[in-house]
Amino acid sequence: MSVKNYLAFFLFFLYATETFSDSDLKYLSLKNNKVNVRIAPSRTAPIKWIYEKKNFPVIIIDQYYNWRKIKDFENDSGWVHISQLSRKRSVLFIEDDVLIFKKPTTYSRPIYKIGKLEVALIKECSLNWCNVKNNLFSGWVKKNSLWGLNKNEIMN
């Protein structure tokens, strides 16, 4: 594909996509252990990078037919097919050595210490705490240690 054709292809998708407003932003997670992120919404578009972590949280920032433009915690963005996304809500630990507690209070017994960039599924969230689980633990963590949900989001 020539540079001219590539530029035309890029501009077409840039203007043909529907943009989300901030109130429509939505978190999802990756459905598989291997998910290709592409530079444009097409199976023939070059792969930008590959995620290799199931349940990794992403935010949807745009859409084009069956494709979603995603952004991760580092603000890297690209296109994935909708079949590679799950509605399961998950979070990413953005700090190192985060304590997981038995109950949603720092006076509760710590049950696990988790490292940065680990993933867990959300069971529920209050204003300041989330009950999360993965294959190593199930417990409560302060919300400010997590990426993958809105600041004031409450989930039951």
Residue pairs with C-beta under 8 A, 6 or more apart in sequence:
1 9
9 40
10 40
13 40
13 41
13 64
16 64
17 41
17 62
17 63
17 64
17 69
18 62
18 63
18 64
19 62
20 26
20 60
20 61
20 62
20 63
25 59
25 60
25 61
26 59
26 60
27 57
27 58
27 59
27 60
27 89
27 148
27 149
27 150
28 57
28 58
28 59
28 60
28 68
28 70
28 85
28 86
28 87
28 88
28 89
29 55
29 56
29 57
29 58
29 85
29 86
29 87
29 88
29 89
29 90
29 148
30 51
30 53
30 54
30 55
30 56
30 58
30 80
30 84
30 85
30 86
31 54
31 83
31 84
31 85
31 86
32 54
32 84
33 52
33 53
33 54
34 50
34 51
34 52
35 50
35 51
35 56
35 80
35 84
36 47
36 50
36 80
36 84
37 47
37 48
37 49
37 50
37 51
37 70
37 78
37 79
37 80
38 45
38 46
38 47
38 48
38 78
38 79
38 80
39 45
39 46
39 47
39 48
39 78
39 79
40 79
41 64
41 65
41 67
41 69
41 79
42 67
42 79
43 81
45 79
48 78
49 76
49 78
53 119
54 119
55 86
55 88
55 90
55 119
55 121
56 72
56 90
56 92
56 119
57 72
57 73
57 89
57 90
57 91
57 92
57 119
57 147
57 148
58 70
58 71
58 72
58 80
58 85
59 70
59 71
59 72
60 68
60 69
60 70
60 85
61 69
61 70
61 71
61 77
62 68
62 69
63 69
64 79
66 81
66 82
66 83
67 79
67 80
67 81
67 82
68 79
68 80
68 81
68 82
68 85
69 77
69 78
69 79
70 77
70 78
70 79
70 80
70 85
71 77
73 92
73 94
73 147
73 148
88 121
89 121
89 122
89 148
89 149
89 155
90 119
90 120
90 121
90 122
90 148
91 119
91 120
91 122
91 130
91 132
91 146
91 147
91 148
91 149
92 117
92 118
92 119
92 146
92 147
92 148
93 114
93 115
93 116
93 117
93 118
93 119
93 120
93 141
93 145
93 146
94 116
94 117
94 145
94 146
94 147
95 116
95 145
96 115
96 116
97 113
97 114
97 115
98 113
98 114
98 115
98 141
98 142
98 145
99 110
99 112
99 113
99 141
100 110
100 111
100 112
100 113
100 114
100 132
100 137
100 139
100 140
100 141
101 108
101 109
101 110
101 111
101 139
101 140
101 141
102 108
102 109
102 110
102 111
102 139
102 140
103 109
103 140
104 126
104 128
104 129
104 131
104 140
105 140
106 142
108 140
111 137
111 139
112 136
112 137
112 139
114 120
114 136
114 137
118 134
119 134
120 132
120 133
120 134
120 137
120 141
121 132
121 133
121 134
122 130
122 131
122 132
122 148
122 149
122 155
123 130
123 131
123 132
123 133
123 138
124 130
124 131
124 155
124 156
125 131
125 143
125 149
125 153
125 154
125 155
126 154
127 143
127 152
127 154
128 142
128 143
128 144
129 140
129 141
129 142
129 143
130 140
130 141
130 143
130 146
130 149
130 155
131 138
131 139
131 140
132 138
132 139
132 140
132 141
132 146
133 139
143 149
143 151
149 155
